[in-house]
Structures are given as structure tokens and as C-alpha cells.
Amino acid sequence: MTPLARLPDGADLLHERGWIIAVLPASTMLYEAHFGLTDLPFRNTPDPRYVCWLPQYEQALAMVEYAIEERETVLLTGDIGVGKTTVIRAALQQVEAATARVVVLVYPRMTPYQLLAQLATALEVPPARSRYVLMNQLAERLVDLWQEGCRVALVLDEAHLLPSKAVFDEIRFLSNLQLDTANLLGIVLVGQPEVETTLRRRAYAAFRQRISMHLRLRPLQPEEVTTYIRHRWEQAGGTWPGPFRPDALEAIAALSQGYPRVINHLAHLALMEAFAQDRPAIDADLVRSVRSALVL
């Protein structure tokens, strides 16, 4: 990355453990004003406002909403940084709290009983030492919520880290909680493609049969990268084409390999560097110059 030619007014140098760190005043640390923005467009946080509803994300959203609405079991997979968590957050934002209870478990390394206990706690079911008692209490609570017209769903993030077949079996037992005319619990498993490998094993055949839909999110195509960057830029108050020249967009698409998280990193670093150099535009050379700041 090209170093700053000079320190901005009000900046100080801090010597710490052999490092020389530039401490910038708050007004110089971000680039919104420089590019006419009202927000930072490329934060790597799952903010539903910045979801670019490309076809695959619309399909993923529809699948998750279907699982919640119809209390079905679905599987959403994709590599790290492809946008799974963002889709889930967007789906949850659209769920009406008055008519749905969605329990999200983000740390899946648990025993079967711990899984039941966490779900029970979230649904205000009294604790029980016996798995049998706890499962019966959960079933009764789910029936009560169904009678109240409340949909209930369990979202298991990082499902590729589920530690054993016993946990998958417990999830399958939960999916079997049904009335004659309706399921009682929707289940959304979200994970990296390794979970697909696990579920293809013969021992998991019964669990596979419970999955009504599966979608794997893929990296973006080059033309989708441009659409994605434009959407986020305009959401942050910018006017298109903004500072990104066509060759810069091509460079971001190539270097990121279409992964939204990496796209965000590259675009953010390029904007920071353009701001530091007081440049109005970003070209491919500048994008390539900031790539070294990424840990890929």
C-alpha cells in the first residue's frame, strides 16, 4: 500500500513497541465526505440494508421464509464470505415478532441435550434433567404456540461444525414433532459445503430425507460484482459510477474471485487509499496495490 505523503493536520505519531503509528483525527479517518457518501458502503457486517438482491439471494431468502412459514427443514450452504449470514439476517428482519419465534444458535459444538436445553430456554420451557421430559415439554410448548398462531423456527448457523451424528439425530427428532396437519418447528441449517459431505454418508440418509430444500450460494460472476458494488455505493448515498473506473471493477472481480466479503475488503481499502492520496478516481493499479493488505 502506498504510504501517506504527509500527515493530515492534527495527526500525531505514536511510537509503540517498535511500531510508528499515525493517530489521525476522527474527521480524517474515514472517506465518506471525500466521496459524497452518508455512510461507509463496504462494512463487513450483515446489514440487511446493503443486501444486493441478486437472483441467488432472492432464492435463498424465499427458501428461509418458506422454512419459517411452513415449518419445514431446509439447508443453506456456501463457502466462507459468500453471504449466508447476511441472507439469514435479512430474513429474520422480515419476520413479524408477534407471529413468529425464531431461535438462532450460532455455536453448534454441543451435545444433543445441550441443543434441546438451549431451544427450551429460548422458548421459556422449564429446565429438566431428563432428555425425555425435556422433549415432551418442548412438544407441549410448540403445540401451545401453534394454537396461538405463532410460527417457531430454529436456525443453526455453522452447521458444518455440528460435532456428531447424535446431534443430527436430535435435530431430526425435533423435525418429527408434528400434528396431523402441520409441522411444529421449522429448521434452517446454515453452513459451509463440508456439511453436504457429511449428509451424503449412508448413516445420514434419514436426516437427508427430512430436508425439503437445499441451496448452495456461489461466488458472484464479474458482472454481478459490478451490480453488487453499485448497489452498496448507492445505498450509502453515492452517485454511480462514483470513483470506480471499469478496470478497477474488473480488478476487484478478479482478485476477490467473486466473494462478497473480499469484495468489501478490497473496495474499502481502495477507497481509503484514494482518500489518503486525495485521488478522485480508483483504477486497477490502485486496487492491486492494496491487495497486499488482505490476509487471503
C-alpha positions in Angstrom: 0.0 0.0 0.0 1.3 3.5 -0.9 2.2 5.4 2.3 0.7 8.8 3.1 2.8 11.5 1.5 2.2 13.7 4.6 0.3 13.5 7.8 -3.0 15.4 7.9 -3.4 18.5 10.1 -4.0 17.4 13.7 -2.3 14.0 13.3 0.3 12.7 15.8 2.9 9.9 15.6 2.7 7.3 18.3 5.8 5.1 19.0 4.7 1.7 20.4 6.8 -1.5 20.6 8.9 -0.6 17.7 6.0 0.5 15.5 5.3 4.0 14.3 1.6 4.6 14.3 -0.2 7.6 12.7 -3.0 8.7 15.0 -5.4 10.5 12.8 -8.1 12.9 13.9 -11.6 11.5 13.6 -12.5 13.7 10.7 -9.7 12.3 8.6 -10.0 8.6 9.3 -13.0 7.9 7.1 -13.7 8.8 3.5 -17.5 9.5 3.4 -17.2 13.3 2.9 -14.4 13.0 0.3 -16.7 10.9 -1.9 -20.0 12.4 -1.0 -21.3 9.5 1.0 -23.6 9.4 4.0 -22.3 6.0 5.3 -19.5 3.5 4.8 -20.7 1.3 1.9 -18.4 -1.7 2.4 -18.6 -2.7 6.0 -18.3 -6.4 6.5 -21.3 -6.6 8.7 -24.6 -8.4 7.8 -26.6 -5.2 7.5 -29.8 -6.1 5.6 -30.0 -2.6 4.2 -27.0 -3.4 2.0 -28.1 -6.8 0.7 -27.9 -6.7 -3.1 -30.8 -8.9 -4.1 -29.2 -10.8 -6.9 -31.3 -13.9 -8.1 -29.5 -16.4 -5.8 -30.0 -14.3 -2.7 -33.7 -13.9 -3.6 -33.9 -17.7 -3.9 -32.2 -18.1 -0.5 -34.4 -15.6 1.2 -37.5 -17.3 -0.2 -36.3 -20.7 1.0 -35.7 -19.4 4.5 -39.0 -17.7 4.6 -40.6 -20.9 3.4 -39.0 -22.9 6.2 -40.3 -20.4 8.8 -43.8 -20.1 7.3 -44.4 -23.8 6.6 -42.2 -25.1 9.5 -40.0 -27.2 7.1 -36.4 -28.2 7.3 -34.0 -26.5 4.8 -30.3 -26.3 4.2 -28.3 -23.2 3.1 -24.7 -23.8 2.2 -21.8 -21.8 0.8 -18.1 -21.0 1.2 -16.8 -18.6 3.8 -17.7 -15.0 2.9 -20.4 -15.8 0.3 -23.2 -14.1 2.1 -25.0 -16.8 4.1 -25.3 -14.8 7.4 -26.4 -11.7 5.6 -29.3 -13.6 4.0 -30.4 -15.0 7.3 -30.3 -11.6 9.0 -32.4 -10.2 6.2 -34.9 -13.0 6.5 -35.2 -12.5 10.3 -35.7 -8.8 9.9 -38.8 -9.5 7.8 -40.3 -11.9 10.3 -43.0 -10.4 12.4 -42.2 -10.8 16.1 -45.8 -11.0 17.0 -46.4 -14.1 14.9 -43.1 -15.9 14.9 -40.4 -17.0 17.3 -37.0 -17.7 15.7 -34.3 -19.2 17.8 -30.8 -18.7 16.4 -27.9 -20.9 17.7 -24.5 -19.7 16.5 -22.3 -22.1 18.4 -23.1 -25.6 17.3 -20.5 -27.6 19.2 -22.9 -29.0 21.7 -24.3 -32.3 22.9 -27.8 -33.4 21.9 -29.1 -32.5 25.4 -27.4 -29.0 25.2 -29.2 -28.4 21.9 -32.5 -29.2 23.5 -31.7 -27.2 26.6 -30.8 -24.1 24.5 -34.0 -24.4 22.5 -36.1 -24.9 25.6 -34.6 -21.8 27.3 -35.3 -19.7 24.3 -38.9 -20.9 24.3 -39.3 -20.4 28.0 -39.6 -24.1 28.8 -38.6 -25.0 32.3 -35.3 -26.9 32.6 -35.4 -30.7 33.1 -32.6 -33.1 33.7 -34.1 -35.9 31.7 -33.9 -35.6 27.9 -37.3 -37.5 27.6 -39.0 -35.0 29.9 -37.4 -32.0 28.2 -38.5 -33.3 24.7 -42.1 -33.8 25.9 -42.1 -30.3 27.4 -40.8 -28.8 24.2 -43.5 -30.7 22.2 -46.2 -29.3 24.5 -44.8 -25.8 24.2 -44.7 -26.0 20.4 -48.3 -27.1 20.4 -49.3 -24.2 22.6 -47.5 -21.8 20.2 -49.1 -23.4 17.2 -52.6 -22.9 18.7 -51.7 -19.2 19.3 -50.9 -18.9 15.6 -47.2 -18.4 16.3 -44.7 -20.0 13.9 -41.5 -21.3 15.5 -38.2 -21.9 13.8 -34.7 -23.0 14.8 -31.7 -21.6 12.9 -28.4 -23.5 13.3 -25.5 -21.4 12.0 -22.1 -23.0 11.3 -23.9 -26.4 10.9 -20.7 -27.9 9.4 -19.4 -27.8 13.0 -22.1 -30.0 14.5 -20.0 -32.5 16.3 -21.7 -35.8 15.9 -24.4 -37.9 14.3 -26.2 -37.9 17.6 -26.7 -34.1 17.3 -28.1 -34.5 13.8 -30.4 -37.3 15.1 -31.7 -34.9 17.8 -32.4 -32.3 15.1 -34.2 -34.9 13.1 -36.3 -35.9 16.2 -37.2 -32.2 16.5 -38.3 -32.1 12.9 -40.6 -35.0 13.6 -42.7 -33.0 16.1 -45.9 -32.8 14.1 -49.6 -32.6 14.3 -51.7 -34.5 11.8 -52.0 -31.4 9.6 -48.9 -29.3 10.4 -45.2 -29.4 11.4 -44.5 -27.7 14.7 -40.9 -26.5 14.1 -39.1 -25.0 11.1 -35.4 -25.8 10.9 -32.8 -23.8 8.9 -29.3 -25.3 8.8 -26.6 -22.9 7.6 -23.1 -24.0 6.9 -20.1 -24.5 4.7 -20.1 -27.2 2.0 -18.5 -29.7 4.4 -21.9 -30.3 5.8 -23.1 -31.5 2.4 -20.3 -34.1 2.5 -21.4 -35.2 6.0 -25.0 -35.6 4.9 -24.1 -37.7 1.9 -23.0 -40.5 4.1 -25.3 -43.5 4.3 -25.7 -43.1 8.1 -27.3 -39.7 7.5 -29.9 -40.9 5.0 -32.8 -40.5 7.4 -31.8 -36.9 8.1 -31.4 -36.1 4.4 -35.0 -37.2 3.8 -36.1 -34.5 6.3 -34.6 -31.7 4.2 -37.2 -30.3 1.9 -35.0 -27.7 0.1 -31.2 -27.1 -0.3 -29.4 -24.2 -1.9 -25.7 -23.5 -2.2 -24.7 -19.9 -2.6 -21.9 -19.4 -5.1 -19.4 -16.6 -5.6 -20.5 -13.7 -7.8 -19.9 -13.5 -11.5 -17.9 -10.5 -12.8 -21.0 -8.7 -14.0 -22.7 -9.4 -10.6 -19.7 -7.9 -8.8 -20.3 -4.5 -10.6 -24.0 -4.7 -9.7 -23.1 -5.5 -6.1 -20.7 -2.6 -5.8 -23.1 -0.2 -7.4 -25.9 -1.2 -5.1 -23.9 -0.7 -1.9 -22.4 2.6 -3.2 -25.9 4.0 -3.9 -27.2 2.7 -0.6 -24.5 4.7 1.1 -25.7 7.9 -0.6 -23.2 7.8 -3.6 -24.0 8.5 -7.2 -22.9 6.0 -9.8 -20.3 5.4 -11.3 -18.6 7.0 -8.4 -14.8 6.7 -8.3 -14.6 3.2 -9.6 -13.3 3.0 -13.1 -14.2 0.0 -15.3 -10.7 -1.5 -15.0 -10.9 -1.2 -11.1 -14.2 -3.1 -11.1 -12.6 -5.8 -13.2 -9.6 -6.0 -10.9 -11.9 -6.3 -7.8 -13.9 -9.1 -9.5 -10.7 -10.9 -10.4 -8.8 -10.5 -7.1 -11.9 -11.3 -5.0 -12.9 -14.3 -7.0 -16.5 -13.1 -6.5 -16.6 -13.5 -2.7 -18.7 -10.6 -1.3 -16.6 -10.4 1.9 -13.4 -10.0 -0.1 -15.1 -7.5 -2.5 -15.9 -5.4 0.6 -12.4 -5.5 1.9 -10.8 -4.5 -1.5 -13.3 -1.8 -2.2 -12.9 -0.3 1.3 -9.1 -0.4 1.2 -9.1 1.2 -2.3 -11.3 4.0 -1.1 -9.1 4.5 1.9 -6.0 4.7 -0.2 -7.7 7.0 -2.8 -8.7 9.3 0.1 -5.2 9.2 1.6 -3.7 10.2 -1.8 -6.5 12.8 -2.5 -7.4 11.0 -5.7 -10.9 11.4 -7.2 -10.9 8.0 -9.0 -9.8 4.4 -8.4 -8.1 2.4 -11.2 -6.9 -1.2 -11.4 -3.4 -0.3 -10.3 -4.6 1.2 -7.1 -6.8 -1.9 -6.4 -3.8 -4.2 -6.9 -1.7 -2.0 -4.7 -4.0 -2.5 -1.7 -4.3 -6.3 -2.2 -1.2 -6.9 0.0 -3.1 -5.6 3.0 -5.5 -8.5 2.8 -4.9 -11.8 4.5 -6.1 -14.2 1.8 
